[in-house]
Amino acid sequence: MVLLAQASDITREAFWQISHAGELVFYYLTIVAVLLFAYGFYRRVERYRQGAEDPFERLDDLVGRTVEATRIVGSNVKQFDRDFFAGLMHSFIFWGFLALLMTTTIVAFEMDIWVKLLQQDRFFVGDFYQSVSMMADIMGFVFVVGMAMALSQRYVTRKDRLWGEHTRLEDDLFVWALFLLGVGGFLQESIRIVGAGMPEFETVSVVGYALASVFTGLGMDPEMAATLYRPLWWSHALLALGFVATVPYAKPVHMLTSYANVVTRDPKAGVRLPGVPEDASPEEIGTTDIEDFSWKQLLDHDACTKCGRCTSVCPANQSGRPLDPRNVILDLRKYGRELEAGETEEIPIISGEEDSVIDPETMESCMTCMACVDACPVEIEHVTQFTEMNRRLTESGAMDENVQEAMMALFQQGNSFGEPEAQRAEWTEELEFDIPDARETEVEYLWYVGDYPSFDDRNQKVARSLARIFEAADVSYGILYEDEKNAGNDIRRVGEEGLFEMLAMENIETFEAVDYDQMVTTDPHAYNTFKNEYEQFGWERGDDVVHYTQVVEDLVESGALPLEGTELDTRATFHDPCHLGRYNDEFEAPRAVLDSTGADLDEMPRNKSDSYCCGGGGGGLWLDPDEDEKPAEERIREALEDTSGGEDVDQFVVSCPMCMTMYEDGAKSGGYQDDIEVVDLAEMVWDALEANGAADSVAAAD
């Protein structure tokens, strides 16, 4: 058919050079492909339905969830984080693919429903045809560029995180199929344009027309184009239909499961962990069989794209511990699929006594820093699943000896040091004043001090600095003295749910007997669990919990702490603690406080939500792991070598007792103790107050 440049004829023939018999074969294959897709999709959904009920609501406010998921997926915000090239690549592929899918849908609707079924005149003509054709060509080119970038990352630069023990042929076929679909579409279009006699209205198909011009310049005429078009059309059609048919059975399934996973995500995944059912027996606690995973966790397994972002940011993996977050998820997926297919025998998910899907040492290595969850572009909730496996190990008695000792100390004394509770407040004896007892008097701030500031010599200095700051600001505050017990955040994350619940209930009883406005914590770990997890046990004051940096920021802004911002002449870098920053999105308060002291801040490359864990979370403080390099050593190296200040950085600033302990140890073991000073933000504030004379009021008041 010769296309004329009249408005009603500005269009293209869908089955140019394809016989009626060829059309019938195409429709038959299309039906087969769609049925295979539908069956595979049905099997996936049925598998999820066999999973356990998820402890958290996943389908509430479905409209809002869908809108937010569309924003996350459409913006590719997670892909851009830490890797601009990958973010741009995914954006090109995502938006290019959607544009091509939209164009194909328009053509199919017009051809199969509007014209053939409803017997209406064609609408894909004239200006509409030209507008869509131009958009499709531009976005199709963007798609091909994106796929070329993907191939480059995979085969030219060979980015390490894209390769692993679970890399399969399907990964190669997936990227090549998409690339060939994009390139094949342009070849098909350009040859069709040559065969149509190079109509002027097709110039809007900028890429296709340019290729067509190249082909005509090389001697291709309409007859040759017609000859080449038929096999090219069929190869493109068969590749496209084959791709559709295999989507639910291979790697392309993540195009569906990833979006579903983002829709059903828990914004507080890992921040607050699910409890254990009251009627659960010891054998039912944690994950034993594949059926123990919730439907959302099974969806997590299928959503994994093998991109390796989680592993590339995992401090346990980088330090040489036997944890690869990606492989854990993929091991579980592989086992589930092989078990369903009858290709393997049933074994425990995790066990300290027999062969299991996941090795116990892998789970013991996790620092629960949440970097993997934060980095995952499809919102896989690794930490929640890891904790369930740790619970199984704990219930079966397969727990590290050091952790067992800490648990026994916590059970007997309420603190991980095993010290008598009567000694919890001995750190206050070196102060120039008495700290009010919050059990006996109404206070504005109930200060939860925590284990390390109470019993660890180095952190006691931090606690005394903070106490002096409160005195200097003349705030109403008090502590619980011997009635304070461990908050339980890390206890829960190593899998000891029963002990956590016991401590939570005892703490809640203590808190409810005290008259206060807000609770301020020294430790971000305690801050997190009070704020986000105690509500599971009926405590309703999580919104009244603040970290000390937030309080000090308010005191500076209100003028209660008279800092001019010029007191300290030092260069410092700041480490964002996982439980304050990545867990609870508090990044600005510590920096505002640091700025108020006059210190010059040199940010580390990995800062805020990208911060690198100290290694102390998830029970890391109680372990003695075999590591190539401690996370704390790597972090201090980063401070001295990768910040803009480099070796001129004087102070490594923390705002977490666990971080203080880990970095003090890391500075010594890494040989950095003479190069940089590890200090807490509270100590810097007190130094600043001493520098401008405001600290004199504390001694005078005494």
N, C-alpha and C positions, 0 to 999 in steps of 0.2 A: 504494500500500500504506500503511495506517495503522500507525504504529509504536506498539506497546503498551509500557507501562512494566513489563513482566515481564522478569526477568533474561535469559532466553533470547532475548527479542525486542528487547533494547536494542542496536540496531545501525542500520545504514542500508543502503539498497538502492543497489548500485553503479551500475546503469543505470536509475535512476528516470526515467521519462518517455521513455526511449530504446527504440525498437522493436527486435525481433529482427533486422530488416534493418539497422537502425542499428548494432547490436552487430557484425554481420558486417563492415560497412564499416569500423568502428573497428578490428577485429582485422586486417583487410587492410592498413589504413594503418599500423598498428603494425608489422606484419611488414616493410612497405616501409621504414619509418623505421629499424628495427633493421638491415635489410640494408644500407641506405645508410651507417649508422653503422659497421657491421662492415667494409664495403669501404673506407671512408675511413680507418678505423683501420689496416687491413691495408696500405694504400698508405703511410701514415706510417711504419709499422714497417719496411717494405721500403726506404724511403728512408734510414732510419737505418742499416740493414744494409749499404747501399752505401757508407757512410762509411768512412774509414780506421780502422784499429784504434787505440784510445786507448792512450797510453803508460802510463797508470796504471790500477790495478785499480779497477773500478767496481762490481762485483757480489759482492765478497767479503763475508762476514758479512751476508747479505741480510736476515736477521731483525733484527739490530742496526741496520742502515741504515734499515729500514722503521720501526722503533720511533722512532729519532731523527728521521726525516723527519715522522712523525706528530706528534711533539712540536713540531717547528718550525712545521709548517703549522697544527696545531690551536691552538697558543698565539698564532699571528699575531705572534710576537715581533719579526719584521723589520718588519712594518707599524707596530707601535707605536713603533719607534725613530724619533726625530726628528719624529713626527707622530701624536699621540695620537688625534686625530679620525679619521684614516685607519685606525688600528689598531682603534678601536672599530667603525668602519663595516665593515671586513672581517670582524671577529669576528661581528658581527650577521648579515652575509650568509652567511658560511661555516657557522656553526652552525645558522642558520635553514634554509639550503638542505639541509643534511644531515638535519635533523629531518623536513622535508617529503619528502625522498627516501626516508627510512626508512618513513614512513607510507604513501607510495605503494607501496613494495615490499611491505609487509604486506598491503595491499588486493589487489594484483595476485597475490601468492602464494596468498592465501585463495581468491580468485575463480577464478583460471585453473588452479591446480595442485591445491590442497587439495580444493576442492569439485567442479570440473568434471572434472579428470583422475583424481583419487584417490577421488572419490565419498564424501568425508567430510563430517561435519556442520561448519557454520561455527564458527570459533573467535574471530572478531573481533566478539565480543558481550559484553554485561554490563560488568563492571568493567574488563576489558581494553580494550574499545571506548571506554569513558568516559575511562580513563587516557590512552590514546593520543590521543584527540580533544582533551583538554585540553592535552596537551603540544604537539600539532601546532598548535593555535590560538595558544598563547603564542609558540612559536618561529616560526610563520608570521608573526605580527605583528612579531616581532623582525627577521625577514627583510625585510619590507616597509619597516620603519623604516630598515634598513641600505641598501636600494636607494634610498630617498628621500634619504638622506644622500649616496649616490653621485651621484644626479641633481643634488643641490644643489651639490656640488663641481664638477660638470662644466658646469652651465649657469647657476648663480646666481653663485657666487663665481668660477667659471671659473679654477680653479687652473692656473697657467701650465704646470706640468710635465705636465698631462694632454693638452696639445695640442702638435702638432708636424707636421712635413712628412709623417709617415706616418699621421696621423689619417685614418680612412676612415669611410664610412657604416656599416661593420660594427661599429665601436666604439659608435655610437649605437644601432644595432639590438640589440646585445648587452645593454646596460643597460636599454633600454626593454622588451625581451622578458622579462627576469627580473622587472622591476617589474610588468608587466601579468600575468604568471603568478601572482605573489603576490596582487595585488589581485583578479584574476579568480577565484582560488581561494576567496577570502572571499565574493565576491559570489555565486558558485555555491553555496557552503555555506549562506549566509544565506537565499537564495531557496528552497533545498531544505527548510530548517527551517520556513519559512512554509508551504510546500506540504504539509508533514507535519503541520500543525496546531499548531506550536509545542510539541512534546512536552517535558515538564519535564526528562527526562534529558539533553536536548541543551543544557541550561544550562552544562554543562561546556565546551562549545565557546564560550568566553567572548566571542571577537570575533564569530564567526558569529551567535551568539544575540543579541548586542547590535545588530548590523546588522539582523537579522530583526525585532527589536522596533521599530527605526526604520521599517522598511518597513511593518509592520502599522499603525504609528501614522500613516503617510501614506496608509493606505487599501488596501494590498495584501492580497488574500485568497488562499486556496489555489488557486483557479482561475486567477487572474492569475499567481501564482507558477509554476504548471505551464506556462502559456503562455510565460513569459519564460525558463524554465529551459532548454528544449530548444536554442534558438540560443546561449544563453550557454554551455551545456555543450559544444556543438560548437566554438565559437570557442576555448574554453579547451583542448579536446582537440587541435585542429589546431595551435594555437600550441605546445603542449607537444611534440607529435610532430614538428613542423617544427624545433623547437629541438634535439631529440635527433638528427634526421637530419643537421643541419648542424654538429654539434659538431666532427667531424674536419676540416671544410673551412673553418672561419672562426675568429674570435676565441675562441669557447667551447672550442676545443681546449686552451687553456692550463689548463683545469680538470684535464686529464689529464697534459699534458706538464710542467706545473709541479711536480706531485707527483713524477712520475718523475725530474725533474731534481734535486729535493731528495734523493731516494733515492740517486741515482748521483753525488752531489756529491763533490768532493775537498776534505776539510777544509783541505788545505794548498794549494789552488789559488792560483797566483801567488806563494805563499811559496817554493815550490820549483817550478822550471820543468822541463819535460821536456827531455831531451837530444836530440841529433841522431843518428840511426842511423849507425853506423860506416861502412856501405857506401853512404851517401847521396852522390850527386854534387852539385856546387854548384847545379845546376838543380833538384834535388829538395829543397833545404833551404828551409824556410819554406812559406808557403801561396801557391800559384800558381793552382790550379783549385779548383772547389767540391768535387771528389773528394778534395782534400787535407785537408779538415776531417774530424776523427774523428766517429764516430757520436754521441759525447757533445756535441761542438760543434754538430752539426746539431740535436740536441735542445735545446741552449741557444737556438738561433735561434727554434725553435718555442715555447719556453717563455716568451719575452718577452711581457709583458702591456701594453707601451707605457706603463707607469705613470710613467716619467721620473724615478724616484728616483735612478738612477745619475747622470743628467745634472745633477740639482739639487745633488748634492754634489761634482761634479767640479771641482777647482780650475782645471784647464786651460780648461774651458768657461766658468767664472765669470770668468776673467781675460781672456777674449776670444780665446783660441786656437781654431783650427778643429777642435775635438774635441767631439763629442756621443756619449758611449758608447752611448746608446740607439739613435741613428741608425746607428751602425756595425753593431750587431747586426741592426737591421731592414733596412738596406741589403743585408746578406748574405742575410737571409731572402728578401727580395723578389727578389733576383737568382736565388737557387736555385730559387724557385718558378716564376719566369718562364722560366728556362732549361729546367726540367723540362716546362713546358707548351709549349715551342717559341715563346715570345713574345719572345725576345731572342736576340741572337747571343752567342757565348762570347767573353768578354774576360778579361784577367788579374784576379785578385782585387785585387792591388796592383802598381803598376809606376811607376818613375820616368821611363819613356820613352814610354809610350802611355796612352791612356785606360784606366782601370781602375775596378773597383767602388768601391774605397776610395782616396781621395786620399792620397798620401804624407805631406803636411803634417799630416794628421789623426793619423797614427800617431806622427810626430815630436813631436807636442804632448803625448803621454801622459807623465805623471810617475810612472807605476806606483805610485801611492800606495795603491792597493787600495780607495779609498773606494767606487768603483762596485760592486765585488764585495761589500763589507761591507753596502752599502745595499740590494742586490738581494734582494727577498723570495723569489725563486725560484732563488737560487743560481747565476745565470749567471756564468761564469768569464771575464769580459772580458779580464783582463790576459794570460792564457795565449794567447788568440787574437791579441791585439795584438802580443805578442812574436813569434809565428810570422810575422806580417806584417812586422814589423821585420827579422826574419831574411832574408826574401825581398828586402827593400830593400837590406840590407847585402850580400848575395851578388851582387846586380845592380849594386853600386857606387853606388846612390842614397842616399848618406849626407850629412848636413849637414857642411859643411867644418870647422866647429869640432869636431864629434865625430870627424871623420877625423883631425884633428891630435892630439886626445887619445888616439885609438887607436894612432897611430904612436908617440907618446911612451910609452905603456904597453908596446908591443911592444919598443921599443928599450931603455927604462930600467926598466920594471917599475913606473912610477908615472905618473900623469896630468899631472904638472907637467913631465915631460921632464928632470928634474934627475938628475945622476949618483947612482947608488945609494950611492956612498961618502959622500954628503952627507946621507943619510937621518937620521942620528942627530946632526947638528950642533946641533939644538935642545937637546940635553942639556948643552952646554958652559956654559950660563948657570946651571946648577944648582950647589948647594953640595956636591954629592956625586956619586959615580959610580954609574950604573945598571948592575947586574950584566949580564953577557953570558950569555943563556940557552943559548947554543950551547956554553958551556964549563963550566957548573955546573948542578946539579940545582936546580930552583925549584918552589915551590908554584904560582905564577901565571906563565904565559907571557903577557906583555903584548903583544898585537898592537896597535901604535900607530896605523897607518893613514897614508894619504897626506897628508891635510890637517893633522893634528896634527904631522906630520913636516916639511912644507914651507911651510905657510901661516902667516904671521907671527901672525895673531890666534889661530889654533888651537894654535900652539906654546905660547902662554901657558896654555892649558887643559891641554896635555900636561904642562907643568912643574908645574901645580897638582896634577894627579893623581899625578905622581911623588912630590911632597912628602907627599901624603896617605899613599901607600904607605910612605914612610919613617917618617912619624909613627906609623903603626900597627905598624911593625916587621914587615912581612910579607915573605915570601920571594918575590921576583919578579925577572924579567929580561926583556930585549927581544932581538930578533934582529939589531939593527943593520942592516948593509947587505944581509943575506940576506932581509929582509922585502920582500914584493912586494904589489901591489894585490890585494885579495881577489877582485875581479871581479863583485861583485853588480850594479852598474849597467852594466858592460860587457855582461853577459849580457842585460840588459833593453833595451838599445838594439839588440840583435840580433846582436852580434859573438860568436857561440858558439865559434868556433874559438879566438879569443884568450882567452876565458874558460876554456876547457878547458886551454889551455897554462899559464895562470897557476895554475889549480887544481892541476894535476899538480906544478908546481914548488913550490907552497906545501906541498902534502902531503908531498913529499919532505923539505922543510925541517922541517916539524913533527915528522915521525916520527924525525928525528935528534936531537930535543930531549927531555930528561927533565923532565916537568912533571906536575902534577896537574890543573890547570884552565887554560884559555886565557881571558883577559879582554880584551875589545875596547873601544876608545874609541868606535868607530863602530857604530851599530846596523845599518848596511848590511852591514858585515863580519860582525857577529854573526849576522845572518840567513843569509847564504850559507854560512858555516862550519857553522852549526847544522843547516841544512835541506837544503843542496844538495851539499856535498862528499861525502856518502855515496854519491852516484851514481858517484863515481870510486874507491870502495873505502876511503874514510877512515871509520873507525868511532868517532870521538871527538866527534861532534857534541853529545852530551849533556854533554860536559865544557866546553862553551863558555858563557861568561857575559858579560853587559854590565857595565861598570864600576859602574853604579848598584847592581847587585845585590851586588857585592862590598863596596862602601862601606856599603850597608845592613847587611850581616853584620858588618862591622867596628864599626859603631856599636852594634849590638845586643849584640855580645860584649864591649864596653867597650874594645876596642883603640883606638878613637877616642873620647876623653873629651869628648863633647859633652853639654851639659846641656839643650839645646833653648831656650836663652834668649840665645844669643850675639849674634844679628843682630836689629837693630830696623829691619825693612824690610818693605814690602808687595810681594809678588811674584806673578806669574802664571806658570804652567808650560805649555809647549807639548809635547804628546806626539808624539815622532817616529814617523813611520809605521812604520818597520821594527822598532821596539821595541814599540810599542803595538798598532796594528792588525794588523801581521804576526804578532807573537809574544805578544800578550796580556799584556805586562808593563806594568802601570799603577801598581802600588802601590810598588814599590821606589823610583822617583824621588821620589814624594811623601813616603815615609817619610824619605828622606835630607833632603829640603827641610825637613820638619818638625823634624828634629833640629838644624837650624841656628838655629831660633828665628824664622825668617821667617814672616810671615802669608801664607797662600796664598789668593788670589782666583782661583777657577776661571773660565776662559773658558766661554761657553755651549757652544762646540764643543770638547769635551774627551774624553779617553780614546779609545774606538773611533770617536767622531765627530769627531776632531781634523781640522783643516784643514791640508793639506800646505803646506810652505814653498815648493815649486816646484823643489827641487833634485834630486829623484829621477828615475830613468829617463833620465839624461843631461842633466837640466835645468841642472846646473851648467856644462855645456860649451856650452849653446846661448845664443843671443841672440834670443829670440822676439819677435815683434810682439805686444804685450799692451796691453789697455786699462788694466789695473792689475795689478801684480805680486802673486802670491799672498802674498808676505811682507808687502807693504804693507797688504793687507786684513787679514792676521792681527794685525799690530801695531795697526791701527785698532781691531780687535775688543778687543784687550787694554786699550786706553785708553778705549773708549767703552761696551763691552758687559759688562764685568765689574762686580761689585758695588763694587769699589774705584775704578773709572773712572780719572780723571786722577791719583788718588793712588797708583796702582800705580807703584812705583819701578823694578822690574826685570822684564825678560822673560827667563825662565829656559829654557834648552835643555839637551839632553844628547846632542847629535849634532853632529859637526863640520860636516856639510853645512848643517844648520839654522843654525849659528852664522854661516856665510858668507852664507847667503841673507838672514838677518834683519839682519845688520850692513849689508848692501847695501840692504835694504828700508827700514831706519830712515833711511838717508841719502836715498835717492831719494824716499821718502814725506814727508820733512821732519819725522821724529819723533826725530831723534838727540838733541835737547835735552829731550825729554819722557820718555824711558824708556831704560834701560840694558839692552843685551843681554848676558847673562852665561851662562856654563855652570855647571851644578850643581857640578862639581868646584871651580870658583873660589869658589863660595859656601861650600862645606865648608872650603876652606883659609882663607877669610876668617874663618870661625867659629873655626877652630883658632887662628888668630892672635889673635882677640879674647879667648879665654880663656887664652892663654899656652901652650897645648899645642904650638904650632908651634915654640916655642923649642928643643924637644928635637932638632929636625932640624938646626938650626944648631950646637947644642952637640955633637951627635954627629959632625959634620963636623970 
